[in-house]
Amino acid sequence: MSEKHTSASPQAENSNDAGVDQAVRGEKPNNTKWALALFGTAVGAGILFLPINAGSFGFWPLLVATLLIGPMAFLSHRAYARMLSGSSQQGQDVLEVITGFFGKNIGIFVALIYWFTVFPIVMIYGISITNTVDSFIQNQLNGPEISRPILATLCVGLMTLGFALGRNTALVVAQFVIYPLIIALAAVSLYLIPQWDFSSFYHYSADGFVANLGDIILIMPVLVFSFSFLAAISQFVLDTERFYGKDAEKQSSKIILIATALLTIFTMFFVWSSALALGADGMEEAYQQNIPVLSYLANETGTQFLAYIAPIVVICAIVSSYFGHLLATVEGTRYFGNLVAPTRMQKANPRSVATAIYLFVFVVVTAVAIINPSILDLITLIGGIFMGFMTYLLPVWAIYRIDALKRFRPVASNWFVLIIGVVVMAGTFWDVLRNLAG
């Protein structure tokens, strides 16, 4: 959840001119900076697993997914931003807005969905860091095999403790490492070009329209997960409202469009480059090892460049994403507690509450990292069910339920967002049932 802002001055609220609004606030907005911030929020450890999933279905499903994901990401996040802009009071984050719109009971339900969106991502990064460090020690450093319970405890414990003892510093570090990550991933994408094999990848695909359509649906949950900058939208909307006043919705849509374009070009280039270089067999092996595609490339190519750079890039991506989603978990847990047991939460010491949350996260995430479930299966569940609901269904529901948002109802893209959300969630349930039956 985002930090709260104080409301704008009455002068700014009554102004009909965006330029006056900016002058009143005394600060000129930086659209490029915000576009990069949204872009950086999505470019985390999620895209390190996207090639393994999206590339494993072959050429045609990946091509269709590439054409769809831009409109999917832009229109869903724009609808989400519009939902937040309908609040009667500035300075409210998403859970406060939803509670204000629908009341306490639905607010509790959405807060629970939000928590089940962010906390499992923390678990994913706990598994990822354990597997990545283990692979790095054994393959690049030629070190001994370390007991998984010990390694998981150390990796998860150090990340959680680092955040608990220096939260602000940890968040600054998380923001800083995203830029070297972007540069490194672009460099890897370009580096893999000489290894592309169009012929074998083009012919690796399911036979028939129905089979390819099914593969496209199965790709979507991981696409939703990997192209989500949901965690930054609340803060983003608050800032654009503060800067632009009545022109905020137009400006925020423009910034979201720029961020989505950058994200689509950059991420899908990395996915295509990895898929063409490794082929379906390589993707399947990386899936079985339960490691990011960069770690697999570092182990298999044998080049010095990837052997040491790739694991470091992966670790930086995981740590930065872990910090951001741990913050969201802490704040989401607090808000849920305030809704369910407000009196008890008011009496409780805030530091004791935070310590209890950190301890809970450490114990659960360490246990999950030791068990080592499939990361892609977890991503599919989170992206397909919880993110699908929060990013695609919830905004459309609010737009057609809340009178303050009725100006957005004639927009045809709402139906696109709704249909995609239903398809993603239905596809996820289908995939789960298919795996159980198989």
Secondary structure, 3 states (H helix, E strand, C coil): CCCCCCCCCHHHHHCCCHHHHHHHHCCCCCHHHHHHHHHHHHCCCHHHHHHHHHHHHEHHHHHHHHHHHHHHHHHHHHHHHHHHHCCCCCCCCHHHHHHHHHCHHHHHHHHHHHHHHHHHHHHHHHHHHHHHHHHHHHHHCCCCCCCHHHHHHHHHHHHHHHHHHCHHHHHHHHHHHHHHHHHHHHHHHHHCHHHCCHHHHHHCECCCHHHHHHHHHHHHHHHHHHCCCHHHHHHHHHHHHHHHHHHHHHHHHHHHHHHHHHHHHHHHHHHHHHHHHHHHHHHHHHHHHCCCHHHHHHHHHCCHHHHHHHHHHHHHHHHHHHHHHHHHHHHHHHHHHHHHCHHHHHHCCHHHHHHHHHHHHHHHHHHHHHHCCCHHHHHHHHHHHHHHHHHHHHHHHHHHHCHHHHHHCCCCHHHHHHHHHHHHHHHHHHHHHHHHHC
